[in-house]
Amino acid sequence: MRPPFWKMAAPREKTDGTPARSYTTEDLLNQIQASCEELMDHLKVIHACNIKGFWRLLDFDYEMKLLSHITQLMDSESWSFSRVPLKVCLEELRPLEPEQMIEHCLECYGERFSEDEEAFFALDEDKICRATAQMLLQNAVKFNLSEFQAVWQQSVPEGMTTRPEQLRGLALVDRSSRPETIFLLKTEDLPEDTQERFKTLFGMREKWTEADMSPYIQDLCEEKQTIGALLTKYARSSLQNGVKVYNSRRPVS
């Protein structure tokens, strides 16, 4: 399940311009039920950045700006995305962005390794393709699916391949529309409460296939609980054109 502290770590500024409360690692450990290892793992997952001892989340648009600087440099230098030299990257991009931010972005989208005592990063194709998809979808209510797929592939660094699996829990395809469309739907934006999650999903779409719904309820499964068991508890199944679909057990207002 999603850790209970996921919304606490790394606050942004409040909408009225006043600073949001800042948290140190110690603050978070004092307020949540998690080991230090679990906390650090989750902070890495949500791309939290430690700035002067306090955890922060970068705005997604700024994070993509950093990533764009890196990928443009890769292209101009003809670097493989599996071997990006940290030192040269920092030197070349220093006039544009703080070194800490560039290195943080590399940490978010790649894995560090060393060769002859020099640090390199192997960028993660799936993470970058997924982030690019989010960037493309976030400003559109719905996107023609075939057009999106073409633009998406054109927008990722050369050598990377976009795949539907990279969109799990990020975007949903509407195959009932003509032409088929795709829109942004992030798991982390859905209610944390299980009943409210199902209510929200069934409010968006009356009937779901297990394949479509699974990415949006996977994090709700308790230890050893399967997606099938969760669906049996909160939804009822039926056949539609020979395909098993699920609808709400309760009336959806």
Phi and psi restraints in degrees (value plus and minus 20) as a CYANA .aco file:
   2 ARG   PHI     -84.6   -44.6
   2 ARG   PSI     112.7   152.7
   3 PRO   PHI     -77.6   -37.6
   3 PRO   PSI     123.9   163.9
   4 PRO   PHI     -88.9   -48.9
   4 PRO   PSI     -32.9     7.1
   5 PHE   PHI    -119.0   -79.0
   5 PHE   PSI     -10.2    29.8
   6 TRP   PHI     -83.6   -43.6
   6 TRP   PSI     -48.4    -8.4
   7 LYS   PHI    -108.5   -68.5
   7 LYS   PSI     -34.0     6.0
   8 MET   PHI    -100.0   -60.0
   8 MET   PSI     -59.8   -19.8
   9 ALA   PHI     -90.5   -50.5
   9 ALA   PSI     121.1   161.1
  10 ALA   PHI      39.8    79.8
  10 ALA   PSI      43.3    83.3
  11 PRO   PHI     -90.5   -50.5
  11 PRO   PSI     130.7   170.7
  12 ARG   PHI    -114.9   -74.9
  12 ARG   PSI     159.0   199.0
  13 GLU   PHI     -88.4   -48.4
  13 GLU   PSI     130.5   170.5
  14 LYS   PHI     -93.0   -53.0
  14 LYS   PSI     141.2   181.2
  15 THR   PHI     -87.8   -47.8
  15 THR   PSI     -42.1    -2.1
  16 ASP   PHI    -106.3   -66.3
  16 ASP   PSI     -14.8    25.2
  17 GLY   PHI      72.1   112.1
  17 GLY   PSI     -30.9     9.1
  18 THR   PHI     -99.9   -59.9
  18 THR   PSI     126.1   166.1
  19 PRO   PHI     -84.4   -44.4
  19 PRO   PSI     118.2   158.2
  20 ALA   PHI     -94.8   -54.8
  20 ALA   PSI     140.1   180.1
  21 ARG   PHI     -84.1   -44.1
  21 ARG   PSI     117.0   157.0
  22 SER   PHI    -120.8   -80.8
  22 SER   PSI     128.4   168.4
  23 TYR   PHI    -144.2  -104.2
  23 TYR   PSI     113.5   153.5
  24 THR   PHI    -109.8   -69.8
  24 THR   PSI     152.2   192.2
  25 THR   PHI     -79.6   -39.6
  25 THR   PSI     -61.8   -21.8
  26 GLU   PHI     -82.8   -42.8
  26 GLU   PSI     -61.6   -21.6
  27 ASP   PHI     -77.0   -37.0
  27 ASP   PSI     -66.4   -26.4
  28 LEU   PHI     -85.9   -45.9
  28 LEU   PSI     -61.7   -21.7
  29 LEU   PHI     -86.2   -46.2
  29 LEU   PSI     -48.9    -8.9
  30 ASN   PHI     -96.3   -56.3
  30 ASN   PSI     -38.9     1.1
  31 GLN   PHI    -130.8   -90.8
  31 GLN   PSI     -29.0    11.0
  32 ILE   PHI    -145.8  -105.8
  32 ILE   PSI     139.6   179.6
  33 GLN   PHI    -118.0   -78.0
  33 GLN   PSI      66.4   106.4
  34 ALA   PHI    -179.6  -139.6
  34 ALA   PSI     130.0   170.0
  35 SER   PHI     -95.7   -55.7
  35 SER   PSI     145.2   185.2
  36 CYS   PHI     -80.2   -40.2
  36 CYS   PSI     -59.6   -19.6
  37 GLU   PHI     -83.9   -43.9
  37 GLU   PSI     -63.7   -23.7
  38 GLU   PHI     -83.0   -43.0
  38 GLU   PSI     -61.3   -21.3
  39 LEU   PHI     -82.4   -42.4
  39 LEU   PSI     -69.2   -29.2
  40 MET   PHI     -84.2   -44.2
  40 MET   PSI     -57.1   -17.1
  41 ASP   PHI     -81.9   -41.9
  41 ASP   PSI     -62.9   -22.9
  42 HIS   PHI     -91.2   -51.2
  42 HIS   PSI     -58.6   -18.6
  43 LEU   PHI     -80.0   -40.0
  43 LEU   PSI     -54.6   -14.6
  44 LYS   PHI     -88.8   -48.8
  44 LYS   PSI     -60.7   -20.7
  45 VAL   PHI     -80.9   -40.9
  45 VAL   PSI     -60.9   -20.9
  46 ILE   PHI    -109.7   -69.7
  46 ILE   PSI     -11.2    28.8
  47 HIS   PHI      42.4    82.4
  47 HIS   PSI      14.6    54.6
  48 ALA   PHI     -89.7   -49.7
  48 ALA   PSI     125.2   165.2
  49 CYS   PHI    -140.6  -100.6
  49 CYS   PSI     111.6   151.6
  50 ASN   PHI    -108.9   -68.9
  50 ASN   PSI      92.3   132.3
  51 ILE   PHI    -137.9   -97.9
  51 ILE   PSI      92.1   132.1
  52 LYS   PHI      34.7    74.7
  52 LYS   PSI      18.8    58.8
  53 GLY   PHI      69.9   109.9
  53 GLY   PSI     -25.5    14.5
  54 PHE   PHI    -135.5   -95.5
  54 PHE   PSI     123.7   163.7
  55 TRP   PHI    -106.9   -66.9
  55 TRP   PSI     112.2   152.2
  56 ARG   PHI    -155.6  -115.6
  56 ARG   PSI     134.6   174.6
  57 LEU   PHI    -126.3   -86.3
  57 LEU   PSI     111.6   151.6
  58 LEU   PHI     -96.9   -56.9
  58 LEU   PSI     125.8   165.8
  59 ASP   PHI     -78.7   -38.7
  59 ASP   PSI     119.2   159.2
  60 PHE   PHI     -80.0   -40.0
  60 PHE   PSI     -60.5   -20.5
  61 ASP   PHI     -82.0   -42.0
  61 ASP   PSI     -58.3   -18.3
  62 TYR   PHI     -89.0   -49.0
  62 TYR   PSI     -59.1   -19.1
  63 GLU   PHI     -80.3   -40.3
  63 GLU   PSI     -61.0   -21.0
  64 MET   PHI     -90.3   -50.3
  64 MET   PSI     -50.4   -10.4
  65 LYS   PHI     -84.6   -44.6
  65 LYS   PSI     -63.3   -23.3
  66 LEU   PHI     -81.4   -41.4
  66 LEU   PSI     -65.8   -25.8
  67 LEU   PHI     -83.6   -43.6
  67 LEU   PSI     -56.9   -16.9
  68 SER   PHI     -84.2   -44.2
  68 SER   PSI     -61.5   -21.5
  69 HIS   PHI     -78.0   -38.0
  69 HIS   PSI     -63.7   -23.7
  70 ILE   PHI     -86.4   -46.4
  70 ILE   PSI     -67.0   -27.0
  71 THR   PHI     -89.5   -49.5
  71 THR   PSI     -53.3   -13.3
  72 GLN   PHI     -86.7   -46.7
  72 GLN   PSI     -58.8   -18.8
  73 LEU   PHI     -85.5   -45.5
  73 LEU   PSI     -61.6   -21.6
  74 MET   PHI     -76.0   -36.0
  74 MET   PSI     -63.9   -23.9
  75 ASP   PHI     -86.7   -46.7
  75 ASP   PSI     -64.0   -24.0
  76 SER   PHI     -87.7   -47.7
  76 SER   PSI     -50.3   -10.3
  77 GLU   PHI    -115.7   -75.7
  77 GLU   PSI     -21.5    18.5
  78 SER   PHI      36.3    76.3
  78 SER   PSI      20.0    60.0
  79 TRP   PHI    -102.5   -62.5
  79 TRP   PSI     126.9   166.9
  80 SER   PHI     -95.2   -55.2
  80 SER   PSI     122.3   162.3
  81 PHE   PHI     -88.5   -48.5
  81 PHE   PSI     -29.1    10.9
  82 SER   PHI    -112.4   -72.4
  82 SER   PSI     -18.1    21.9
  83 ARG   PHI    -172.5  -132.5
  83 ARG   PSI      56.8    96.8
  84 VAL   PHI    -121.0   -81.0
  84 VAL   PSI      96.2   136.2
  85 PRO   PHI     -94.4   -54.4
  85 PRO   PSI     100.7   140.7
  86 LEU   PHI     -81.1   -41.1
  86 LEU   PSI     -68.9   -28.9
  87 LYS   PHI     -79.0   -39.0
  87 LYS   PSI     -69.2   -29.2
  88 VAL   PHI     -85.3   -45.3
  88 VAL   PSI     -59.1   -19.1
  89 CYS   PHI     -79.9   -39.9
  89 CYS   PSI     -66.1   -26.1
  90 LEU   PHI     -85.7   -45.7
  90 LEU   PSI     -61.7   -21.7
  91 GLU   PHI     -83.1   -43.1
  91 GLU   PSI     -64.4   -24.4
  92 GLU   PHI     -91.9   -51.9
  92 GLU   PSI     -53.3   -13.3
  93 LEU   PHI    -118.0   -78.0
  93 LEU   PSI     -22.8    17.2
  94 ARG   PHI     -74.1   -34.1
  94 ARG   PSI     -59.7   -19.7
  95 PRO   PHI     -86.8   -46.8
  95 PRO   PSI     -37.5     2.5
  96 LEU   PHI    -118.0   -78.0
  96 LEU   PSI     -61.4   -21.4
  97 GLU   PHI    -165.2  -125.2
  97 GLU   PSI     134.8   174.8
  98 PRO   PHI     -79.2   -39.2
  98 PRO   PSI     122.4   162.4
  99 GLU   PHI     -78.1   -38.1
  99 GLU   PSI     -58.8   -18.8
 100 GLN   PHI     -80.1   -40.1
 100 GLN   PSI     -57.6   -17.6
 101 MET   PHI     -91.2   -51.2
 101 MET   PSI     -60.0   -20.0
 102 ILE   PHI     -83.2   -43.2
 102 ILE   PSI     -65.8   -25.8
 103 GLU   PHI     -86.3   -46.3
 103 GLU   PSI     -57.5   -17.5
 104 HIS   PHI     -81.4   -41.4
 104 HIS   PSI     -62.7   -22.7
 105 CYS   PHI     -83.1   -43.1
 105 CYS   PSI     -60.9   -20.9
 106 LEU   PHI     -83.1   -43.1
 106 LEU   PSI     -58.9   -18.9
 107 GLU   PHI     -84.8   -44.8
 107 GLU   PSI     -57.0   -17.0
 108 CYS   PHI     -89.2   -49.2
 108 CYS   PSI     -56.6   -16.6
 109 TYR   PHI    -133.6   -93.6
 109 TYR   PSI      -5.7    34.3
 110 GLY   PHI    -177.6  -137.6
 110 GLY   PSI     159.2   199.2
 111 GLU   PHI    -139.8   -99.8
 111 GLU   PSI     111.8   151.8
 112 ARG   PHI    -100.2   -60.2
 112 ARG   PSI     120.9   160.9
 113 PHE   PHI    -167.6  -127.6
 113 PHE   PSI     145.9   185.9
 114 SER   PHI    -142.7  -102.7
 114 SER   PSI     125.9   165.9
 115 GLU   PHI    -158.6  -118.6
 115 GLU   PSI     101.0   141.0
 116 ASP   PHI      32.1    72.1
 116 ASP   PSI      23.9    63.9
 117 GLU   PHI      46.4    86.4
 117 GLU   PSI      -6.8    33.2
 118 GLU   PHI    -127.7   -87.7
 118 GLU   PSI     117.5   157.5
 119 ALA   PHI    -106.9   -66.9
 119 ALA   PSI     116.5   156.5
 120 PHE   PHI    -151.7  -111.7
 120 PHE   PSI     143.9   183.9
 121 PHE   PHI    -146.6  -106.6
 121 PHE   PSI     115.8   155.8
 122 ALA   PHI    -120.2   -80.2
 122 ALA   PSI      90.6   130.6
 123 LEU   PHI     -93.4   -53.4
 123 LEU   PSI     123.7   163.7
 124 ASP   PHI    -108.2   -68.2
 124 ASP   PSI      93.3   133.3
 125 GLU   PHI     -77.6   -37.6
 125 GLU   PSI     -66.2   -26.2
 126 ASP   PHI     -83.9   -43.9
 126 ASP   PSI     -62.3   -22.3
 127 LYS   PHI     -84.2   -44.2
 127 LYS   PSI     -62.3   -22.3
 128 ILE   PHI     -90.8   -50.8
 128 ILE   PSI     -60.7   -20.7
 129 CYS   PHI     -83.7   -43.7
 129 CYS   PSI     -60.0   -20.0
 130 ARG   PHI     -85.6   -45.6
 130 ARG   PSI     -65.5   -25.5
 131 ALA   PHI     -83.6   -43.6
 131 ALA   PSI     -58.3   -18.3
 132 THR   PHI     -84.1   -44.1
 132 THR   PSI     -60.4   -20.4
 133 ALA   PHI     -81.6   -41.6
 133 ALA   PSI     -63.5   -23.5
 134 GLN   PHI     -81.1   -41.1
 134 GLN   PSI     -62.8   -22.8
 135 MET   PHI     -79.6   -39.6
 135 MET   PSI     -62.0   -22.0
 136 LEU   PHI     -90.6   -50.6
 136 LEU   PSI     -56.4   -16.4
 137 LEU   PHI    -106.2   -66.2
 137 LEU   PSI     -40.8    -0.8
 138 GLN   PHI     -88.4   -48.4
 138 GLN   PSI     -40.3    -0.3
 139 ASN   PHI    -124.8   -84.8
 139 ASN   PSI      -9.5    30.5
 140 ALA   PHI    -146.3  -106.3
 140 ALA   PSI     117.5   157.5
 141 VAL   PHI     -86.5   -46.5
 141 VAL   PSI     -68.9   -28.9
 142 LYS   PHI    -164.2  -124.2
 142 LYS   PSI     132.3   172.3
 143 PHE   PHI    -149.5  -109.5
 143 PHE   PSI     111.6   151.6
 144 ASN   PHI     -74.3   -34.3
 144 ASN   PSI     105.1   145.1
 145 LEU   PHI     -79.7   -39.7
 145 LEU   PSI     -68.4   -28.4
 146 SER   PHI     -86.5   -46.5
 146 SER   PSI     -57.1   -17.1
 147 GLU   PHI     -87.1   -47.1
 147 GLU   PSI     -61.6   -21.6
 148 PHE   PHI     -80.4   -40.4
 148 PHE   PSI     -65.6   -25.6
 149 GLN   PHI     -79.7   -39.7
 149 GLN   PSI     -58.5   -18.5
 150 ALA   PHI     -89.8   -49.8
 150 ALA   PSI     -66.9   -26.9
 151 VAL   PHI     -85.5   -45.5
 151 VAL   PSI     -59.3   -19.3
 152 TRP   PHI     -79.1   -39.1
 152 TRP   PSI     -69.2   -29.2
 153 GLN   PHI     -83.7   -43.7
 153 GLN   PSI     -57.4   -17.4
 154 GLN   PHI     -89.1   -49.1
 154 GLN   PSI     -42.5    -2.5
 155 SER   PHI    -110.2   -70.2
 155 SER   PSI     -34.8     5.2
 156 VAL   PHI    -108.4   -68.4
 156 VAL   PSI     138.8   178.8
 157 PRO   PHI     -77.4   -37.4
 157 PRO   PSI     128.8   168.8
 158 GLU   PHI     -77.5   -37.5
 158 GLU   PSI     115.7   155.7
 159 GLY   PHI      78.6   118.6
 159 GLY   PSI     -34.9     5.1
 160 MET   PHI    -114.4   -74.4
 160 MET   PSI     128.9   168.9
 161 THR   PHI    -142.8  -102.8
 161 THR   PSI     106.8   146.8
 162 THR   PHI    -101.2   -61.2
 162 THR   PSI     124.3   164.3
 163 ARG   PHI    -162.8  -122.8
 163 ARG   PSI     127.5   167.5
 164 PRO   PHI     -75.5   -35.5
 164 PRO   PSI     -53.5   -13.5
 165 GLU   PHI     -80.7   -40.7
 165 GLU   PSI     -44.9    -4.9
 166 GLN   PHI     -91.6   -51.6
 166 GLN   PSI     -30.6     9.4
 167 LEU   PHI    -119.6   -79.6
 167 LEU   PSI     -17.0    23.0
 168 ARG   PHI     -78.2   -38.2
 168 ARG   PSI     105.3   145.3
 169 GLY   PHI      54.3    94.3
 169 GLY   PSI     -11.0    29.0
 170 LEU   PHI    -139.1   -99.1
 170 LEU   PSI     -61.1   -21.1
 171 ALA   PHI    -162.4  -122.4
 171 ALA   PSI     133.1   173.1
 172 LEU   PHI    -145.4  -105.4
 172 LEU   PSI     115.4   155.4
 173 VAL   PHI    -115.2   -75.2
 173 VAL   PSI     112.0   152.0
 174 ASP   PHI    -119.4   -79.4
 174 ASP   PSI      80.4   120.4
 175 ARG   PHI    -106.7   -66.7
 175 ARG   PSI     -24.5    15.5
 176 SER   PHI    -105.4   -65.4
 176 SER   PSI     -38.5     1.5
 177 SER   PHI    -103.4   -63.4
 177 SER   PSI     138.1   178.1
 178 ARG   PHI    -149.3  -109.3
 178 ARG   PSI      92.2   132.2
 179 PRO   PHI     -92.6   -52.6
 179 PRO   PSI     145.8   185.8
 180 GLU   PHI     -82.8   -42.8
 180 GLU   PSI     124.8   164.8
 181 THR   PHI    -145.7  -105.7
 181 THR   PSI     147.2   187.2
 182 ILE   PHI    -157.9  -117.9
 182 ILE   PSI     124.6   164.6
 183 PHE   PHI    -165.1  -125.1
 183 PHE   PSI     138.8   178.8
 184 LEU   PHI     -93.4   -53.4
 184 LEU   PSI     107.6   147.6
 185 LEU   PHI    -168.7  -128.7
 185 LEU   PSI      81.6   121.6
 186 LYS   PHI    -115.1   -75.1
 186 LYS   PSI     114.0   154.0
 187 THR   PHI     -75.5   -35.5
 187 THR   PSI     -61.6   -21.6
 188 GLU   PHI     -86.6   -46.6
 188 GLU   PSI     -34.2     5.8
 189 ASP   PHI    -110.3   -70.3
 189 ASP   PSI     -24.8    15.2
 190 LEU   PHI    -108.8   -68.8
 190 LEU   PSI     138.7   178.7
 191 PRO   PHI     -77.5   -37.5
 191 PRO   PSI     126.1   166.1
 192 GLU   PHI     -98.6   -58.6
 192 GLU   PSI     -51.6   -11.6
 193 ASP   PHI     -87.9   -47.9
 193 ASP   PSI     113.9   153.9
 194 THR   PHI     -80.2   -40.2
 194 THR   PSI     -68.4   -28.4
 195 GLN   PHI     -82.1   -42.1
 195 GLN   PSI     -62.2   -22.2
 196 GLU   PHI     -87.5   -47.5
 196 GLU   PSI     -53.5   -13.5
 197 ARG   PHI     -82.8   -42.8
 197 ARG   PSI     -68.5   -28.5
 198 PHE   PHI     -84.4   -44.4
 198 PHE   PSI     -58.7   -18.7
 199 LYS   PHI     -80.9   -40.9
 199 LYS   PSI     -63.2   -23.2
 200 THR   PHI     -84.9   -44.9
 200 THR   PSI     -65.4   -25.4
 201 LEU   PHI     -84.5   -44.5
 201 LEU   PSI     -63.5   -23.5
 202 PHE   PHI     -93.1   -53.1
 202 PHE   PSI     -40.4    -0.4
 203 GLY   PHI     -92.2   -52.2
 203 GLY   PSI     -46.2    -6.2
 204 MET   PHI    -104.4   -64.4
 204 MET   PSI     -55.4   -15.4
 205 ARG   PHI    -168.5  -128.5
 205 ARG   PSI     107.5   147.5
 206 GLU   PHI     -87.0   -47.0
 206 GLU   PSI     -62.5   -22.5
 207 LYS   PHI    -144.7  -104.7
 207 LYS   PSI     117.2   157.2
 208 TRP   PHI    -147.3  -107.3
 208 TRP   PSI     123.1   163.1
 209 THR   PHI    -101.9   -61.9
 209 THR   PSI     138.8   178.8
 210 GLU   PHI     -82.6   -42.6
 210 GLU   PSI     -56.9   -16.9
 211 ALA   PHI     -82.2   -42.2
 211 ALA   PSI     -60.2   -20.2
 212 ASP   PHI     -93.1   -53.1
 212 ASP   PSI     -58.2   -18.2
 213 MET   PHI    -102.1   -62.1
 213 MET   PSI     -50.7   -10.7
 214 SER   PHI     -68.6   -28.6
 214 SER   PSI     -66.7   -26.7
 215 PRO   PHI     -81.9   -41.9
 215 PRO   PSI     -42.3    -2.3
 216 TYR   PHI    -116.1   -76.1
 216 TYR   PSI     -21.7    18.3
 217 ILE   PHI    -150.3  -110.3
 217 ILE   PSI     -24.4    15.6
 218 GLN   PHI     -73.4   -33.4
 218 GLN   PSI     -62.3   -22.3
 219 ASP   PHI     -91.2   -51.2
 219 ASP   PSI     -31.1     8.9
 220 LEU   PHI    -105.5   -65.5
 220 LEU   PSI     -35.5     4.5
 221 CYS   PHI     -86.0   -46.0
 221 CYS   PSI     108.8   148.8
 222 GLU   PHI     -97.5   -57.5
 222 GLU   PSI     151.9   191.9
 223 GLU   PHI     -74.3   -34.3
 223 GLU   PSI     107.9   147.9
 224 LYS   PHI      49.8    89.8
 224 LYS   PSI     -16.5    23.5
 225 GLN   PHI    -106.7   -66.7
 225 GLN   PSI     118.2   158.2
 226 THR   PHI    -117.2   -77.2
 226 THR   PSI     143.1   183.1
 227 ILE   PHI     -79.2   -39.2
 227 ILE   PSI     -61.2   -21.2
 228 GLY   PHI     -79.8   -39.8
 228 GLY   PSI     -62.0   -22.0
 229 ALA   PHI     -86.2   -46.2
 229 ALA   PSI     -58.5   -18.5
 230 LEU   PHI     -87.1   -47.1
 230 LEU   PSI     -61.0   -21.0
 231 LEU   PHI     -86.0   -46.0
 231 LEU   PSI     -59.0   -19.0
 232 THR   PHI     -81.7   -41.7
 232 THR   PSI     -55.5   -15.5
 233 LYS   PHI     -96.0   -56.0
 233 LYS   PSI     -57.5   -17.5
 234 TYR   PHI    -131.6   -91.6
 234 TYR   PSI     -22.5    17.5
 235 ALA   PHI    -164.3  -124.3
 235 ALA   PSI     143.9   183.9
 236 ARG   PHI    -137.6   -97.6
 236 ARG   PSI     126.0   166.0
 237 SER   PHI    -123.9   -83.9
 237 SER   PSI     136.9   176.9
 238 SER   PHI    -176.9  -136.9
 238 SER   PSI     149.8   189.8
 239 LEU   PHI    -123.4   -83.4
 239 LEU   PSI     113.2   153.2
 240 GLN   PHI    -149.5  -109.5
 240 GLN   PSI      90.3   130.3
 241 ASN   PHI      34.5    74.5
 241 ASN   PSI      18.6    58.6
 242 GLY   PHI      61.2   101.2
 242 GLY   PSI     -18.4    21.6
 243 VAL   PHI    -129.5   -89.5
 243 VAL   PSI     113.4   153.4
 244 LYS   PHI     -94.2   -54.2
 244 LYS   PSI     104.6   144.6
 245 VAL   PHI    -148.0  -108.0
 245 VAL   PSI     142.8   182.8
 246 TYR   PHI    -144.4  -104.4
 246 TYR   PSI     120.3   160.3
 247 ASN   PHI    -152.2  -112.2
 247 ASN   PSI     150.7   190.7
 248 SER   PHI     -88.9   -48.9
 248 SER   PSI     123.7   163.7
 249 ARG   PHI     -98.5   -58.5
 249 ARG   PSI     -39.8     0.2
 250 ARG   PHI    -135.7   -95.7
 250 ARG   PSI     133.4   173.4
 251 PRO   PHI     -80.4   -40.4
 251 PRO   PSI     117.0   157.0
 252 VAL   PHI    -122.5   -82.5
 252 VAL   PSI      99.1   139.1
